[in-house]
């Protein structure tokens, strides 16, 4: 009589699924780290204001320090980007305004409310596009 263990032939074995989950986490975490590093390095520390369309300048260093990445196990994805600024009123909207541009209301030096228009200075999308080419190499030979 032939002893067949049909269940061991399927890919839903807990051991295989566990290995795939570990590999996914490792690859996406590396990718997140690469994108974060590229974004941080694209933001130059200088006093001058950057040109619209190029990455923003860092005058104090806050934006560079607040770029993080994290693996989301529920969605099996990685989230990469700046955390909202804490402190001054209205600074939580600064990272999206830098990336995409737009309008924001703020107080001027005399306490009057003014609307400021920001032109985009993308830094996350270009970093993602730059590092996206490395993704296939990260997946190569990940499962052994």
Residue, then its C-alpha position, 0 to 999 in steps of 0.5 A: x500500500x502507498x502511504x500518501x500524505x496529501x496535506x504535505x504537498x500543498x503550499x498552505x503548510x504553516x511552515x511554508x506560510x511562515x517562511x513566506x511571511x518572514x521573507x516578505x517582512x525582510x524584503x519590504x523592511x529593507x526596501x523601506x530602509x532604502x527609500x527612507x535613506x534616499x529621501x533623507x539624502x535628497x534633502x540638503x542642509x542649507x540656508x537657501x530655499x530650494x527650487x520648486x520641483x526639487x527636494x526641499x532644503x533643510x534649515x534646521x533638520x527636522x524633516x530629515x529626522x522625522x522620516x520613518x518606515x514601518x512594516x504593516x503585517x496586517x496588510x503585508x506592506x511597508x509605509x514610508x514617510x515623514x511623521x507629522x511635526x509636533x509643536x507650532x500650530x499648522x506644522x503637521x501639514x508641512x510634509x504633505x505641502x512640501x511633497x504635493x504643494x497646495x495652500x495653507x492658512x497661517x498667522x503672519x508676524x502681526x497675528x493676521x491670518x493669511x493664505x500661503x501657496x506652496x509649490x511642490x518640492x517632492x522628496x518621497x516620490x523621487x526616492x521611491x522611484x529611484x529605489x524601486x528598481x532594486x526591488x526585484x533583486x531584493x526578492x531574488x533567492x529570498x526563499x530557500 
